[in-house]
C-alpha cells in the first residue's frame, strides 16, 4: 500500500512540475501607445499637430502601419530595436481637411503574426 501512495505522490509531483513549466514561449500582441495628439483634441484645418507613438513587443516587430481618415498611409519596417520603436514628430494638416472627427490609427504586427493597434480621434474645426 505504501508503494502505491509513494508512486501516486511522485506522479502528482511530476504533473505539477510539468504544468508549471517555462512560459517564455507565450507570444503576446504588440503594445501600441499613441502619445500625441491626445484623443478628443480639437484642431483647425491647416494646423500642424504633434504626433507621437511607441510600440513594444515580446518577440520582434515586423511592420508598423500608419493609417486613418487623415490620409496617412505609411508602413515602417526599420525599428529602433528589434522589439521597440518610437516616433515623435508632427503632421501638417491640409487646409482643406474636412471639419469633423478624424482618426489616426497605428497598427503593429510582430514576427509571430500577432497584431496590436491604437486609435486616436481629433476634431477638425
C-alpha positions in Angstrom: 0.0 0.0 0.0 2.8 2.4 0.8 4.4 1.8 -2.6 1.2 2.9 -4.4 0.9 6.0 -2.3 4.6 6.9 -3.0 4.1 6.3 -6.7 0.9 8.4 -6.7 2.7 11.3 -5.0 5.6 11.0 -7.4 3.2 11.1 -10.3 1.3 14.1 -8.9 4.6 15.9 -8.3 5.7 15.2 -11.8 2.5 16.5 -13.3 2.7 19.7 -11.1 6.3 20.4 -12.2 5.4 19.8 -15.9 2.4 22.1 -15.8 4.4 24.9 -14.1 6.9 24.9 -17.0 8.6 27.8 -18.7 6.2 30.4 -20.1 8.8 32.1 -22.2 7.1 30.8 -25.4 4.0 32.9 -24.7 3.6 35.2 -27.7 1.6 38.4 -27.0 0.3 41.1 -29.2 2.4 44.2 -29.8 1.6 47.1 -27.4 0.9 50.4 -29.2 0.5 53.7 -27.4 -0.3 57.0 -29.2 1.1 59.8 -27.0 0.0 62.7 -29.3 -2.3 64.1 -30.4 -4.5 63.4 -27.3 -7.8 61.6 -28.1 -10.5 64.2 -28.4 -8.2 67.2 -29.2 -9.7 70.0 -31.3 -7.6 71.5 -34.1 -8.1 73.7 -37.1 -7.6 72.7 -40.7 -4.2 73.8 -41.8 -2.7 73.4 -38.3 0.5 71.4 -37.7 -0.1 68.9 -34.8 2.3 67.0 -32.7 2.3 63.2 -33.5 3.9 60.6 -31.3 3.6 56.9 -30.6 5.6 53.9 -29.3 5.4 50.2 -30.0 6.8 47.4 -27.9 6.7 43.6 -28.4 7.9 40.4 -26.7 9.5 38.7 -29.8 10.2 41.2 -32.6 8.4 43.7 -34.7 7.6 43.0 -38.4 5.7 46.1 -39.5 4.1 49.3 -38.2 1.4 50.8 -40.3 0.0 54.4 -40.0 -3.5 54.9 -41.4 -6.7 56.7 -40.7 -9.1 59.3 -42.1 -6.4 62.0 -42.5 -4.9 60.2 -45.4 -2.0 58.7 -43.6 -0.6 55.7 -45.4 2.8 54.6 -44.3 4.5 51.3 -43.4 7.6 51.2 -41.2 9.9 48.2 -41.4 13.1 49.6 -39.7 12.9 50.0 -36.0 14.9 51.5 -33.0 15.4 48.0 -31.7 14.2 44.5 -32.7 11.3 44.8 -30.1 10.6 48.5 -29.9 10.1 51.7 -31.9 9.0 55.3 -31.1 8.2 58.3 -33.3 7.9 61.9 -32.2 7.1 64.4 -34.9 4.4 66.4 -36.4 1.6 66.2 -39.1 0.8 69.3 -41.2 -3.0 69.2 -41.8 -4.1 70.2 -45.2 -6.1 73.5 -45.1 -8.9 71.6 -47.0 -9.1 68.9 -44.3 -12.9 68.3 -43.7 -14.4 69.5 -40.5 -15.4 66.8 -38.0 -13.8 63.8 -36.4 -10.7 62.4 -38.0 -8.8 59.3 -36.9 -5.2 58.3 -36.7 -4.5 54.5 -36.4 -1.2 52.9 -35.6 -1.1 49.1 -36.2 1.9 46.9 -35.4 2.5 43.3 -36.4 5.1 41.1 -34.9 7.2 38.3 -36.4 4.7 35.8 -34.9 1.8 37.4 -36.9 0.2 38.9 -33.8 -1.2 42.5 -34.2 -1.9 45.3 -31.8 -3.2 48.8 -32.6 -4.2 52.1 -31.1 -6.5 54.8 -32.4 -6.8 58.5 -31.5 -9.6 60.8 -32.8 -9.2 64.5 -33.2 -11.9 67.0 -34.2 -11.1 69.4 -37.0 -12.9 72.7 -36.9 
